[in-house]
């Protein structure tokens, strides 16, 4: 069984937990008892996502796509290939959300000339909020004569391939304390300004960046080995990973999975759970053992289908969530996938997860918690 990511070896394998009289069958706790509160004040793994700063993930999101060129980098071809590059993002998100989130993308098929050279906008890692907002403001102002911005929830800005200086694809999240960017009487709250990396990552870069507008953090590392935290699991980590379907925890945070689809163990005890694969709608999606005010272990069933078609690693994926850890610093840390007869243990946290059986319909696991 191949794994996509590992954390400290001391947490896995043949470790056993201390015997305790408290490990009795636990009453079924409501899923909400295992929800964690975010403490970072930004994108994190907490369920209390700010409804003002971030857009609700359920429903239709009307997106206007602008195509921009520059005095120093004029476009030399039509906009159609650019629109085609991003169009599959809508279908990917619809599948990932079990049909509950839709991108209604409307391309404005004309080149919009930006007022400044592409090299003047400062696109590099460490791009400031102010510089990014200026870029968006210039694009919106230049496009305003040709579009009615009041009809859209968010904006995509796509540069010509001739603009090498616009190198990467950051997400714009408005600051309600500032005047921001407005057009046609409507504030532009959310935007993705794509860079040349869209041609390397493909359409899923739009799903990754749009995920930030829903409040999801980055799961890759901002420093050190980039993909050491989650490997190829979840689009918010490695966009090109082999298993990009959003983690079940994210699906729950975004409202695509409901509390009654979450098996929660929030107190000492044990319970047996049948998990349905996260790639399919319906069934129990995740089992959660809460270990603290901001921490939990999560188990979910993964299969090689849907958005994960082609992944070589299947089984019960176990990972740790900490809603106090900032974006880019490992708020989720994947252990690995487990098969029947295998167990995950963390003695310090008092957690054990045993995989009992597995078939096409999913996996049966047993959760044990020995510490309050």
N, C-alpha and C positions, 0 to 999 in steps of 0.2 A: 504494500500500500504506500504510494508515494505521498509525501506531505509537501505543502507549499510554504510553510513557515514554522519555526520552532522558537520557543522561549526557553528559559532556564531549565536545564534537564532535571533539576531537582524536583520539579513539579509533576513529572510524568513517569510512567513506567510501572514498577512493581511496588511503589510505596504503599503502606497501609496506614490507616488512621487509628488513633487510640480508641479502644473499646469504651463505649459510654452508654449509660442506661437511658440517655435522652434520645437515642436514635430510634424512636418509635414512629409508626406511620403518622405523617403530619396531615392535619386537616387541609383541604384544598384552600389555599389562600387566594384571594382575588389577584388577578394579574397586576393590578395597579399597585399592590403592596411591594412589588419589586421594581417599580419605576424609580429612577434616581433623579435627584435635583441637580441641575447644573450650577457650578460655582465660578465659572471663568468669566462670565459676562459677555461671552461671544459664542462662536460656534463650538459646541461641545456635545457630549453624549447625554446630557440631561434631557428630561422629558418636558421641562417647563420652557419650551422655546418661546422667545419673545415674539408675540404676534404682530408687533409693529415693525421691528427691524427685519423680520423674515417673512416670506410669503407662505401661505398655507399650502401644503403639498398635495392636498386632495382637490380635484376639479380640473377645469381647463385653464391653461395658462396661455394667454394670447401674446405671441412674440412677434415683434417687428424686426426683420433683419436688414441692416444697412450695409452697403458695400462701399468702402472708402478707398480713395487713392490720394496722392500727395503731390505737391509741386515738384519734389525731388524724386518721386516714384510714381509716375502716371501708369494707370492700368493699360494693358495692351490686348486684352481679350474680353469676352463677354462675362457676365456675372453668373450665368447658368451653372458652370462647373463648381463654383463656390457654394451655391445653394444646394447642389446635389451632394456635395461632400458632407453637409450637416443634416440633410433631410432625414436619414435613418435614425437620428437621435430620438425622434418622436415615437417611432415604433418600439425602440428599445425601452424607453421610459414607461410606455403603456404596458409592456410585458412585465417589467420589473415591479410595477405598482399594482399588478393584478387588475389593470384597467381603470384604476382610480385616479391616476394623474395623466393628463394629456397636454402635449405641447402643440398648440395651433400656430404653426410658424408661417408668417407671411413675408416673403422676400420683396423688398423694394428693388426691382430689377433696373437699376441704373447706378453708375458710378457717382459717388458724392465726393467732390473735391474738398479736402481738408484745407484750412487756411494756413497751416504751418508745415514745415518739412517733417518727414517721418522721423528724422534723427533728433528733432527738438523735443519729443515727448518723454524722453527719459525711460524708455522701456528696457528695464533690467531688473534683476532680482533686487528687491528693496525699493521698488517703485512706490513712491509716496501716495497716500490717499488723494492729496491735493493735485498731484500731477495726473493721476488716473482720472479724477473727476474732470479736469480740464480737457483731457482727450475726449471723454464722453460728451462734455458740453459742446465742444467744437463739432463733433459728429452730428449731434442732435440739431444744433443750430443750422448747420449746412443742409441737413435733410428736411428741415421743417417746412420749406415751401412745397415739398412733394409728398408729404405724409401727414396724417392726422394722428398725432401721438395719443390723443385721448381715448383711442380705441384699443390700446394695448397695455398689458400688465408689465412687460419687460422688453428690453431691447438687446439684440445681438449686433455687434459691430465687427465686420469682417474686412480685413485689409487686403489690398492687392498683393499678389505674391512678389511683386517687384519691391515691396517695402520690407526689406530684410531687417530693418531696425525694429519693427514691431514683431518681436521674437516669440513671446509667450502669451498665454491666455488667462489673465486674471479676472476675477468676478468683482463687480461693483455692487456694494451694499450701502445704501444711502445713510447719511447721518441726519436724524430728525432735528438735531440742534442747529443745523446750518441751512442756508437758502437752497442749496443743492442745484439740481438741473431740472428745469421745467420747460414744457412746450405744450401749446394748445390747452392751457389751463390745467394740465396734469403734471404732477411730479414724477420724474423717472426714478423709481425706487430701486430697481434691480436691473442689472445689465451684465452681459459677458462681452468683453472685448477680446476677440480672438487674435492670436498671433500665428506665426508661420508653423508653430508646433501642431496646429490643427491638421496639417498634412501628414504629420508623423503619427499622431494619436488616432486620427479618424473621428467619426461622428460621436463616439462615446465621450470625447472631451467636452461636448456640450452638455451631456448628462452629468458629468462630474461637476462642472462649474455651476450648472443649474442647481445641483444638490446643495451647494453652499447657500443659495438664496432661500432654501428650505431650512437652513440652520445646521447642516452637516459639517463636521470638521474634516480636515485632511488627516488621513490615516498613514500617509507616508511620513518619513522623518525629514525634518527641515535641516538637520545636521547629521553627519556620519553616514552610515550605510542606509541608503534611501528607503529600501523596502524591508527593513528588519522587523518591523512591528507586525504587519499583516501579510506580507508576501503578496501573492496574487489574488487574495480574497478581498472582495469588495472594490467597486469602482472608485471609492474615495481614497483608496490606496494606490495600487498600480492600475492605471487606466487600461493598459494593455495586458493585464493579468489574465490567467486562464479561467478564473472563476469570478467574473466581475459583478454578478448579481449582488445587490445590496444585502448586507448582513440582515438577519432577522431582527436584530436589535434596532437597526436603522428603519426597517419597515414598520416596526412598532412605534418608534419615535415620530415617524412621519404620518401616522394614522392609517397606513395601509393594512396593518395587522392590528386587530382589536384586543382589548384586555382579555376577552374570553378565549383568545387563541394563545395565551401565554400561561404556561404552567409555572407557578411561582412557589418557591420554598423560601420563606422569609424568616423562619424560626427553626430551631433545632428539630430534626426529625428526618423522615425519608418519605419518598413517594415515587411511584412508577408512572412513566409518561410514554405515550406513543406520539412520536413526532412525524409530521408530514413534511416532505421536502419543501424548502423555502422557494424553490423554483416554480412551484405550483400554487394556485389559489386554494384556500380551504384548509381545514384541519388545524391542529396545534402546531404553531410555527416555531416557538422557542421554549426552552425550559431554563429558568433562571434561579440561581441560588444567590440570594442577597448576602453579602459579607460585611457590609458597613453602610454608612450614610451615603457614600458616593461610589461604592464598589460592588461588583457582582461577577459571578461566573455565568456564562451562557453556553448552552448546548443547542445545536440545531442540526437538522438533517440536510445534507447536500447531495445532489445527484447531477449527473452529466446530461443536462437537458436545458431547454429554454435558453436564457441568457448565459448559462454555464455550459452549454453544449461544447463538448470537446475537452473539458477538464479531466485530467487523469486521476484526480484524487477525490474519492467520494467516501461517505460515511458520516459519522457524527463529528461535526466541527465544534471544538471547545475553544473559547476565548474569554479573556478577562476584560471587563469594562470599568473605567474609572472616570466619572463625570467631572472630577476636579482637575484632570490633566488637560492642559491646553492643546489646541489644534497643532499638529505637527510634532508633538512630543510623546505620542503613544497613548492616546485615550482608549484605544483598543489594542490588545496584544493577543494574537492568535497562538494557541499551543500547537495543535495539529488535528488531523482527523483520526477517529477511532472506529474500530470494527467490533463485531460480536466477540465477547470474551475479553475485551480490553477495558482498562479502567484509567481514569484520570484522578489523581489525588493531589491535594494541597494541604498537608497536615497543619501548617501554620494557620490557614484560614478555616480549617475544619470542614473541608469539602471533599466529597468523593462522587464521581459520576461513572457508573458502570453501563456499558453497552450490552444489552441482553440478547436482542435479536435484530435482524435486518432483512428487509425484503424490498420489493419494488415499491410498496406503499409507504415505506419510511423505516424508522428505527424505533425500537423500544429501549428505553434507558431507565436506570434507577438513580435518583438523586439522594444523597445523604448529606446532612449538615449537622455538625456536632457542637458548634459554638454559636452563642447568641450574637 
